[in-house]
Amino acid sequence: MRHSRTVAFHTLGCKLNFSETSTLARSLEEAGYAKVRQEERPDVFVLNTCSVTENADKECRRHVRRFRNINPDAFIAVVGCYAQLKPEEIAAIPGVDLVLGANEKFDLATHVERHSGVEPAMTGPKGKAIYSPIKDLKQFVPSYNTNDRTRTFLKVQDGCDYFCSFCTIPLARGRSRSATIADTVAQAEAIAATGVKEIVLTGVNTGDFGRQHDQNFLQLIEALDEVQGIERFRISSIEPNLCHDGVIDFVANSQRFAPHFHMPLQSGSDVILERMRRRYDTTLYRERVLRIKEQMPHACIGVDVITGTPGETEAEFLKTHELLRSIPVDYLHVFTYSERANTTAVSSASLLKEDTIPMEIRRERTKRLRILSSKLQRAFYEKHQGTTRSVLVEAEESEGKLHGYTDNYIRVALDFNASLINTMIPVELIGINGDGHVQGTPLSAYNKIHRTEVSATFLIF
């Protein structure tokens, strides 16, 4: 195969994957490859996979087929969580040329060069899988995405030591690890120099930052709060047992950290939480939510929930539904449980077949919670009508509208005005449009006339 000089990426899964894809792209660009869109028939396709999706194998095969249809001669490399969990299976997919495990993916440029014909090809068939045991993964590789000049996902932590019964992430990403505070601050400063206004802190278990360095997450966010040039930091997700009073109170008093918390619940049943091997119960979760709203009544709280885990009877599911209606949370990310090889939930379920929930029931419960999520989010949006919030305006235009998020994660639509792009402005929230977004009116244009009123309104958070 001739040497490839153009490359396209496709990313499945979470913010962490997107941050790592950008880091992989930069490494290939430094090696002389030009990053292009997929439809431009690149010489190399890189698929960054996820193991959380219900049909990871089907998704992987579908994208490989699509790449082949675009360019039958392309070199296809597969990386990511699913590549670590099922490397040989992926390598056997027709069209796949290279599979890299978690410990190898950040040497992507070297491996692509070697296998795509620039260097003498290594012996072995096409579909070469290069991986090592996950226990050998010790290194933390900082990553951040560069596709959006408004907002960047900064990886501050990787891996997890929790080993929840339903989760493959420790098997795919290894033990918890991070850089030091000083190194992470340096990354944030480098991002600030590019003109980005918001950094979203991401990781597998973000709140577990720094343990191997005798540091902690609170110390990290205190240090990041001093970084000049970044107008807003956002915590992407944090476990309720790690979202302690110190973190909540700091965010409540910070000028830069957004009043937005995303805390996984997974189940509102203590019986199910124990079976999941979660490190909290519903009492602690409720306390965390109420503490946030006590300190920041305007804060937005998002929740991860899983439906249909082994043993989740209708009564246990209803406990989840009732809990979510009884506490002031504002939107849900709902996942349908699917069996994952090598997790304890699967081995336990195999012993108790009656605990396995039929897929149609799992999906029906997912639908019920997604309906609840729509109602919760609508109520949160309506509660903020007539208020003024800070909005970071994004670059992308859609049907004559610009969009952005408030500090407390309300999606806002604005009439197009190019001068507003990548700026943080006070916006009056005036109604909900047909797309379910809040229509906003920028107040910056009226500052000269209503300086006192706008300033006062803007500062009441």
C-alpha positions in Angstrom: 0.0 0.0 0.0 1.3 3.5 -0.8 2.1 5.9 2.0 -0.9 7.7 3.3 -0.9 11.5 3.8 -4.4 12.3 4.6 -6.4 11.1 7.7 -9.9 11.3 9.0 -11.2 10.4 12.4 -14.5 9.2 13.8 -15.2 9.2 17.5 -17.8 7.2 19.4 -18.7 7.7 23.1 -17.8 10.2 25.7 -16.1 13.6 26.0 -13.0 11.8 27.1 -12.8 10.0 23.8 -13.2 13.3 21.9 -10.4 14.9 23.8 -8.2 11.9 23.1 -9.1 11.9 19.4 -7.8 15.5 19.1 -4.5 14.4 20.7 -4.2 11.5 18.3 -5.0 13.8 15.4 -2.2 16.3 16.5 0.3 13.4 16.6 -0.5 12.4 13.1 -0.4 16.0 11.8 3.0 16.3 13.4 4.0 13.2 11.5 3.1 14.9 8.2 -0.5 13.8 7.8 -3.3 16.3 6.8 -6.5 15.9 8.7 -9.5 16.0 6.3 -13.2 15.2 6.4 -14.3 11.6 5.9 -16.1 12.4 2.6 -12.8 13.6 1.1 -11.6 10.0 0.7 -8.7 10.0 3.2 -5.9 7.5 2.9 -6.3 6.6 6.6 -9.4 6.3 8.7 -9.1 6.1 12.5 -12.1 4.9 14.5 -12.0 5.7 18.3 -14.4 3.2 19.9 -16.6 3.1 23.0 -17.5 0.1 25.1 -20.5 1.6 26.8 -22.7 1.6 23.7 -25.2 -1.3 23.7 -24.1 -2.6 20.3 -20.3 -1.8 20.3 -19.5 -4.6 17.8 -22.3 -3.7 15.4 -21.3 0.0 15.6 -17.7 -0.8 14.9 -18.5 -3.0 11.9 -20.9 -0.4 10.5 -18.3 2.3 10.5 -15.6 0.1 9.0 -18.0 -0.8 6.1 -18.8 2.9 5.6 -15.1 3.8 5.5 -14.5 1.1 2.9 -17.4 2.4 0.8 -15.8 5.9 0.8 -12.3 4.7 0.0 -11.8 0.9 -0.6 -8.0 1.4 -0.5 -7.9 3.3 2.8 -5.9 2.0 5.8 -8.3 1.6 8.7 -7.1 1.7 12.3 -9.3 1.1 15.4 -8.5 2.4 18.9 -10.4 3.1 22.1 -12.1 1.2 24.9 -13.6 -1.5 22.7 -10.3 -2.0 21.0 -8.7 -2.8 24.4 -11.6 -5.2 25.4 -12.0 -7.1 22.1 -8.8 -6.5 20.0 -8.7 -9.9 18.2 -12.4 -9.8 17.3 -12.0 -6.3 15.8 -8.9 -7.3 14.0 -11.0 -10.1 12.3 -13.5 -7.6 10.9 -13.0 -7.4 7.1 -11.3 -4.2 6.2 -9.6 -3.5 9.6 -5.8 -3.1 9.1 -4.7 -2.2 12.6 -6.0 -2.4 16.2 -4.3 -0.6 19.1 -4.9 -1.2 22.8 -5.0 1.5 25.5 -1.3 1.4 26.1 -0.4 1.6 22.4 -2.9 4.1 20.9 -0.9 7.2 21.8 1.9 5.8 19.5 -0.7 5.8 16.7 1.5 7.7 14.3 4.4 5.3 14.6 2.2 2.2 14.2 0.3 3.7 11.1 3.7 4.6 9.5 5.0 1.1 10.1 1.9 -0.8 9.0 0.8 1.3 6.1 4.0 0.8 4.1 6.3 3.7 4.9 8.6 1.5 7.0 9.0 -2.2 6.2 5.8 -4.0 7.2 5.9 -6.1 10.3 5.3 -9.7 9.8 1.8 -11.0 10.3 -1.6 -10.8 8.6 -3.6 -7.7 7.9 -5.8 -6.9 10.9 -2.8 -6.8 13.2 -3.8 -6.3 16.8 -1.2 -4.7 19.1 -2.2 -4.5 22.8 -1.0 -5.4 26.2 -2.7 -6.4 29.5 -4.6 -3.5 31.1 -2.7 -3.9 34.3 0.5 -2.8 32.5 -1.1 0.6 31.8 0.5 3.2 34.2 1.0 6.3 32.1 -1.3 9.3 32.1 -1.4 11.1 28.7 -2.9 14.6 28.9 -5.5 15.3 26.1 -7.7 18.1 25.0 -9.8 18.7 21.9 -9.2 21.5 19.4 -12.2 21.3 17.1 -14.1 24.0 18.8 -12.5 27.4 19.4 -15.3 28.2 22.0 -15.1 25.2 24.3 -12.5 22.5 25.0 -12.7 19.2 26.8 -9.6 18.8 29.0 -8.8 15.3 30.3 -7.6 15.7 33.9 -8.0 12.0 35.0 -8.2 8.6 33.4 -9.0 5.0 34.6 -11.0 3.9 37.6 -10.5 1.9 40.8 -14.2 1.4 41.6 -15.0 -1.8 39.6 -18.8 -1.4 39.6 -20.5 -4.6 38.7 -22.0 -3.3 35.4 -18.9 -1.4 34.1 -16.1 -2.4 31.8 -14.2 0.9 32.1 -11.5 -0.3 34.5 -10.9 -3.2 32.1 -10.7 -0.9 29.1 -8.8 2.1 30.7 -7.0 0.7 33.7 -6.5 2.1 37.2 -7.1 5.7 38.2 -4.3 8.1 37.4 -3.7 11.8 36.5 -1.1 14.4 36.0 0.0 16.8 38.7 -1.9 20.1 39.4 1.1 22.0 38.0 1.0 20.0 34.7 -2.8 20.3 34.4 -2.7 24.1 35.0 0.0 24.3 32.3 -2.3 22.5 29.9 -5.1 25.0 30.8 -2.8 27.9 30.2 -1.9 26.5 26.8 -5.6 26.2 25.9 -6.2 29.8 27.1 -3.6 31.0 24.7 -5.6 29.7 21.8 -8.6 31.9 22.6 -10.9 29.2 23.9 -13.3 30.7 26.5 -14.5 27.5 28.3 -12.8 24.4 29.6 -14.8 21.3 30.5 -12.9 19.1 32.9 -13.4 15.4 32.0 -12.2 12.0 33.1 -13.4 8.5 33.9 -13.7 9.4 37.6 -12.9 13.1 37.6 -13.3 13.6 41.3 -10.6 11.0 42.0 -7.9 13.3 40.6 -4.4 13.4 42.1 -4.3 10.6 44.7 -1.0 9.2 43.5 0.5 12.7 43.8 -1.0 13.3 47.3 -3.2 16.0 45.7 -7.0 16.2 45.3 -9.7 17.5 43.0 -10.6 20.5 45.2 -7.0 21.7 45.1 -7.0 21.3 41.3 -10.1 23.4 40.8 -8.8 26.1 43.2 -5.6 26.3 41.1 -7.5 26.3 37.8 -9.7 29.2 39.0 -6.6 31.4 38.8 -5.8 30.6 35.2 -6.1 33.9 33.2 -7.9 33.9 29.8 -10.4 31.2 30.6 -13.8 32.7 31.4 -15.6 29.6 32.4 -14.7 26.1 33.8 -17.3 23.3 33.9 -17.1 20.0 35.7 -18.3 17.3 33.3 -19.2 14.6 35.8 -18.4 13.8 39.4 -19.3 10.9 41.7 -21.7 11.9 44.5 -19.3 10.4 47.2 -16.5 12.7 45.8 -18.7 15.8 45.4 -18.2 16.8 49.0 -19.1 20.1 50.7 -15.7 21.6 49.9 -16.2 21.2 46.2 -19.8 22.4 46.3 -19.0 25.5 48.4 -16.0 26.4 46.2 -18.1 26.3 43.0 -20.8 28.4 44.7 -18.3 31.1 45.4 -16.2 30.9 42.3 -16.4 33.5 39.5 -15.3 31.0 36.9 -16.7 27.5 37.7 -20.1 27.0 36.3 -23.0 26.2 38.6 -23.6 22.9 36.9 -23.1 19.4 38.3 -23.6 16.1 36.6 -23.7 13.3 39.2 -24.3 9.7 38.3 -27.1 8.0 40.3 -27.6 4.8 38.3 -30.5 3.6 40.5 -32.8 5.1 43.1 -32.9 1.7 44.9 -30.4 1.0 47.7 -30.8 -2.7 47.0 -29.7 -2.2 43.4 -26.9 0.3 44.3 -25.4 -2.3 46.6 -25.6 -4.9 43.9 -23.9 -2.5 41.5 -21.2 -2.0 44.1 -21.7 1.8 44.1 -20.0 3.8 46.9 -23.0 5.7 48.1 -26.7 5.2 48.9 -29.8 7.2 48.0 -29.6 9.1 51.3 -26.1 10.5 50.5 -27.2 11.3 46.9 -30.2 13.2 48.1 -28.0 15.1 50.6 -25.6 16.1 47.8 -28.4 17.4 45.6 -30.0 19.4 48.4 -26.6 20.9 49.4 -26.0 22.1 45.8 -29.4 23.7 45.5 -29.1 25.2 49.0 -25.9 26.9 48.0 -26.9 27.6 44.4 -30.7 27.6 43.8 -30.0 28.4 40.1 -27.6 25.4 39.6 -28.3 22.8 37.0 -28.0 19.1 38.1 -27.8 16.3 35.6 -28.1 12.6 36.5 -27.0 9.3 34.9 -29.4 6.4 35.3 -29.3 2.8 34.1 -32.5 0.8 33.6 -32.9 -2.9 33.7 -29.9 -4.0 35.7 -30.1 -7.6 37.0 -32.6 -7.8 39.9 -34.3 -4.5 39.1 -38.0 -5.5 39.7 -40.8 -3.1 38.8 -40.9 -2.0 42.5 -37.1 -1.2 42.5 -37.5 0.7 39.2 -40.3 2.7 40.7 -38.0 3.7 43.6 -35.8 5.3 41.0 -38.7 7.1 39.3 -40.0 8.3 42.7 -36.6 9.5 43.9 -35.9 11.5 40.7 -39.3 13.2 41.1 -38.7 14.0 44.7 -35.3 15.8 44.5 -34.6 19.0 42.5 -32.6 17.5 39.5 -32.9 19.0 36.1 -32.2 16.5 33.4 -31.3 12.8 33.0 -29.0 10.7 30.8 -30.7 7.4 30.7 -28.9 4.2 29.6 -30.4 0.8 29.0 -28.4 -1.9 30.7 -26.7 -4.4 28.4 -24.5 -7.4 29.5 -20.8 -6.8 29.4 -18.4 -9.7 29.3 -16.1 -10.1 32.4 -18.2 -7.9 34.6 -19.5 -9.2 37.9 -23.1 -8.4 37.0 -22.9 -10.9 34.2 -21.4 -13.6 36.3 -24.0 -13.0 39.0 -26.9 -12.9 36.6 -25.7 -16.2 35.1 -26.3 -17.8 38.5 -29.7 -16.2 38.9 -31.4 -16.3 35.6 -34.6 -14.9 37.1 -32.8 -11.7 37.9 -32.2 -11.0 34.2 -34.7 -8.3 32.9 -36.1 -8.9 29.4 -34.8 -6.3 27.0 -38.3 -5.1 26.1 -38.9 -4.2 29.8 -35.5 -2.5 30.0 -36.3 -0.3 27.0 -39.8 0.5 28.2 -38.3 1.7 31.5 -35.7 3.8 29.6 -38.6 5.4 27.7 -40.4 6.3 30.9 -37.3 7.9 32.4 -36.6 9.9 29.2 -40.1 11.3 29.3 -39.5 12.3 32.9 -36.2 13.9 31.8 -38.0 16.0 29.2 -40.4 17.2 31.8 -37.6 18.0 34.3 -35.6 20.0 31.8 -38.7 21.9 30.6 -39.5 22.9 34.1 -36.0 24.0 34.7 -36.0 26.2 31.5 -39.4 27.7 32.4 -38.2 28.6 35.9 -35.5 30.8 34.4 -37.8 32.7 32.0 -37.4 36.4 32.6 -33.9 36.1 34.2 -30.6 37.1 32.9 -27.7 34.6 32.6 -24.2 34.7 31.1 -24.1 32.9 27.7 -21.0 31.7 25.8 -22.0 32.1 22.1 -20.9 29.3 19.8 -19.6 29.7 16.2 -22.0 27.4 14.4 -25.1 29.0 12.7 -28.4 27.2 12.2 -31.3 28.7 10.3 -30.3 32.2 11.1 -29.7 31.5 14.8 -26.6 31.3 17.0 -26.6 29.1 20.1 -24.8 28.9 23.3 -25.1 27.6 26.9 -25.7 29.6 30.0 -23.4 29.1 33.0 -26.1 26.8 34.4 -26.4 24.7 31.2 -29.5 26.2 29.5 -29.4 25.9 25.7 -30.1 29.4 24.3 -30.9 30.5 20.8 -30.0 34.0 19.6 -30.7 35.9 16.4 -27.6 35.8 14.2 -24.9 38.5 15.0 -21.4 37.6 13.9 -19.9 40.0 16.5 -21.3 37.8 19.3 -19.4 34.6 18.3 -17.0 33.3 21.0 -18.0 36.0 23.5 -19.6 35.7 26.9 -22.5 38.1 27.2 -25.5 38.7 29.5 -28.7 37.4 27.9 -32.3 37.8 29.0 -34.2 34.5 28.7 -37.6 35.3 27.1 -39.3 32.1 26.1 -38.9 28.5 24.8 -38.9 28.0 21.0 -40.2 25.1 18.9 -36.9 23.3 19.1 -37.1 23.2 22.9 -34.3 25.8 23.3 -34.7 29.1 25.2 -34.9 32.2 23.1 -32.6 34.9 24.4 -32.0 38.6 23.9 -28.5 39.9 24.3 -28.3 42.8 26.7 -24.7 44.0 25.9 -26.1 46.3 23.2 -28.1 48.2 25.9 -25.3 48.6 28.5 -24.9 52.3 27.7 -28.6 53.0 28.3 -29.3 50.6 31.2 -25.8 50.1 32.6 -27.0 49.9 36.2 -30.0 47.6 35.6 -28.1 45.2 33.3 -25.1 45.0 35.7 -27.3 44.4 38.7 -29.4 41.7 36.8 -26.2 40.1 35.5 -24.6 39.8 38.8 -27.5 38.2 40.6 -26.6 34.5 40.3 
